[in-house]
Amino acid sequence: MQLAKDDSGLREDVIDAALSAMILSASGWRTVFAPDGNEENSCDEISPAHTIIAAVAAKVFADYVKKTTGAAQPVLIAGMDARPTGKSIADAMIRTLITEGCTVRWAGITAAPEIMAFTKNEGASNRAQGFVYISASHNPIGHNGLKFGLTDGGVLAASDSKLLIEAFRSFFSAPDRIETALVLINGAEQSVVDAVYGESARVKQQALSAYLDFTWEVVSGTGEKTEQELLFVAIKETIRDYPIGIIADFNGSARSVSIDTEFLPTLGVKFACINGEAGSIAHRIVPEGESLEYAARFLEERHTADSSFVMGYMPDCDGDRGNIVIWDDMRKKTRPLEAQEVFALACVAELSHLVWSGSLRCDENGKFLDKVALAVNDPTSLRIDVIAEAFGAKVFRAEVGEANVVSLARKLRGLGYTVRILGEGSAGGNITHPSAVRDPIDTVFALLKMLTIRSAGDKKGLFEIWRDLSGNTVSYKADFTLADIIRTLPSFVTTGGYTPDALLKVKTADHASLKERYQKIFVRDWERKKEHLYRQYGITAWDAAHYNGMEEKLHIEHFGDAGRGGLKIIFADDKDARIAALWMRGSGTEPVFRIMADASCFELERELIAWQRAMVIEADK
């Protein structure tokens, strides 16, 4: 790769336009890298301007790692998801990192949880100081982006990400920015670049091995090999008596070359997949709504041929998020689960696993003795609060963004809480400690444990633990199914995050002023609606909260204080039980304004989301 100053694509106005289109947040840096700006373009080339942007991002991260770790020549692991523009972005970054004196270990196409587990493993032995990952997660195929992290197993915290963003913007304010960036890209010796690529296959195998070992630690909840083996044997023995088949629609994602196809069969699980060639993206990337229909149809085919196939999953492009489809034996058909439903099931499974393993204990009066918490994002359904209450656990909320939730969980552990499970219920999937990133394998395994760790003798299985603690009257039977478990979940209906009802385009750039205007409209409408809401649904009061970073502030007086963070209106009944909520926030990674309603029944959710849309639209005018 060689770029020259006289390239027409390197005019300052062209670079400024490319920069202005970028979204820079703790959740990732993203933009449309396709040269024509079409977010659905599957071209593998990127423009000279975006090449410069990739190089500068690598440079500021290298500087950050050197300063943070004290390593003069840090070892950085690099990888990408299966998007077509990934290779071009990677080449610019690898060359820049080499120019900056870094040792680069290139893992090629790798799932986000895989590269983070690998970096954590290498960091423990001081063989790596951080990672850079090229991905736009669930965004359309023409998008791409960047995630950065050190060796703690997750992306940079919001405060550190802010420093990186400031350095990136500062670089582009310098008068010699283009000339300096060209030196970065053109300064690496080709032989060193070739050596990095030549080692890629070996690095990838090391990543897979580290990820497999780490996954066993995560799903078992212990680093002790003997205890992991006991769980492994228990699951295999149950599957021998009650066979389980799982399908995957990889949709050409990075998970198609990760551990899934070998790992699940070692448990005795029957496994089948579609769209298993990395880079062959067959349909919309986001694993929600219509995208899950492909997995649902494939599961139905497999279930018809073999009734043991009862579950499937579809990851997004970087494989850190995956939602679930099931065979619903109550309805006699396959169906996708809602994102909030998936997260609720994972929470039930992992909290039950804490009880089963003895990590969450009760006294003789049924009082829980251990401090347990869940860290979730602000649009996560109130259903989670009901689940947590059954286990004596507390729920803490942070602003949308995986980095915010992970940082909150770490803070809570510092306060003495056990935080086994955390995540963004609005997006589905879960983060299971000690992992610091969502992982569909962990989600699938949570459901597997729920199905296979069954009651034996005097020891209750996970489902029976949940049933008894939650006060459910469902009869326990040895051959229970996923549909039986789902039937016991608290009844809440939540607007899907990618449905048309949940997405708005707003003209108001100042979201604080938008929320101030919204407050006046809401208070006016509440006076008009409160009698109806009481008679129809039992709502007697409301409260407001805002979420910025890790901070949750309840009982706020001024909605505008939320700024660009999340704003939530929580409705309660005359017993002070929280039965519904409204929520809003502008996306940090997409050019959309998201809204949501969460309610204890379908009719109320439909009424609330229509009301929310009308109020936000009026406030935007």
Stockholm file with secondary structure:
# STOCKHOLM 1.0

chainA/1-621         MQLAKDDSGLREDVIDAALSAMILSASGWRTVFAPDGNEENSCDEISPAHTIIAAVAAKVFADYVKKTTGAAQPVLIAGMDARPTGKSIADAMIRTLITEGCTVRWAGITAAPEIMAFTKNEGASNRAQGFVYISASHNPIGHNGLKFGLTDGGVLAASDSKLLIEAFRSFFSAPDRIETALVLINGAEQSVVDAVYGESARVKQQALSAYLDFTWEVVSGTGEKTEQELLFVAIKETIRDYPIGIIADFNGSARSVSIDTEFLPTLGVKFACINGEAGSIAHRIVPEGESLEYAARFLEERHTADSSFVMGYMPDCDGDRGNIVIWDDMRKKTRPLEAQEVFALACVAELSHLVWSGSLRCDENGKFLDKVALAVNDPTSLRIDVIAEAFGAKVFRAEVGEANVVSLARKLRGLGYTVRILGEGSAGGNITHPSAVRDPIDTVFALLKMLTIRSAGDKKGLFEIWRDLSGNTVSYKADFTLADIIRTLPSFVTTGGYTPDALLKVKTADHASLKERYQKIFVRDWERKKEHLYRQYGITAWDAAHYNGMEEKLHIEHFGDAGRGGLKIIFADDKDARIAALWMRGSGTEPVFRIMADASCFELERELIAWQRAMVIEADK
#=GR chainA/1-621 SS CCCCTTCGGGCHHHHHHHHHTCEEETTEEEEECSTTCCTTCCCCCCCHHHHHHHHHHHHHHHHHHHHHHCCSSCEEEEEECSCTTHHHHHHHHHHHHHHTTCEEEEEEECCHHHHHHHHHHHHHTTSCSEEEEECCTTSCTTEEEEEEECSSSSCCCHHHHHHHHHHHHHHTTSTTHHHHHHHHHHTSCHHHHHHHHHTHHHHHHHHHHHHHHHHHHHHHTCSCHHHHHHHHHHHHHHHHHSCCEEEEECTTCGGGGSSHHHHHHHTTCEEEEESCSTTCCCSCSSSSGGGHHHHHHHHHHHHHHCTTEEEEEEECTTSSCEEEEEEETTTTEEEECCHHHHHHHHHHHHHHHHHHHTSSCBCTTSCBCSCBEEEEETTSCTHHHHHHHHTTCEEEEECSSHHHHHHHHHHHHHTTCBCCEEECTTTCCCEETTCCSCCHHHHHHHHHHHHHSCCBTTBCCHHHHHHHHHTCCCCCCTTCCHHHHHHTSCCCEECCTTSGGGEECCCCSCHHHHHHHHHHHHHHHHHHHHHHHHHHHCCCEEEEEEEETTEEEESCSCGGGGTTSEEEEEEECTTCCEEEEEEEEECSSSSCEEEEEEESSHHHHHHHHHHHHHHHHHHHC
#=GC SS_cons         CCCCTTCGGGCHHHHHHHHHTCEEETTEEEEECSTTCCTTCCCCCCCHHHHHHHHHHHHHHHHHHHHHHCCSSCEEEEEECSCTTHHHHHHHHHHHHHHTTCEEEEEEECCHHHHHHHHHHHHHTTSCSEEEEECCTTSCTTEEEEEEECSSSSCCCHHHHHHHHHHHHHHTTSTTHHHHHHHHHHTSCHHHHHHHHHTHHHHHHHHHHHHHHHHHHHHHTCSCHHHHHHHHHHHHHHHHHSCCEEEEECTTCGGGGSSHHHHHHHTTCEEEEESCSTTCCCSCSSSSGGGHHHHHHHHHHHHHHCTTEEEEEEECTTSSCEEEEEEETTTTEEEECCHHHHHHHHHHHHHHHHHHHTSSCBCTTSCBCSCBEEEEETTSCTHHHHHHHHTTCEEEEECSSHHHHHHHHHHHHHTTCBCCEEECTTTCCCEETTCCSCCHHHHHHHHHHHHHSCCBTTBCCHHHHHHHHHTCCCCCCTTCCHHHHHHTSCCCEECCTTSGGGEECCCCSCHHHHHHHHHHHHHHHHHHHHHHHHHHHCCCEEEEEEEETTEEEESCSCGGGGTTSEEEEEEECTTCCEEEEEEEEECSSSSCEEEEEEESSHHHHHHHHHHHHHHHHHHHC
//
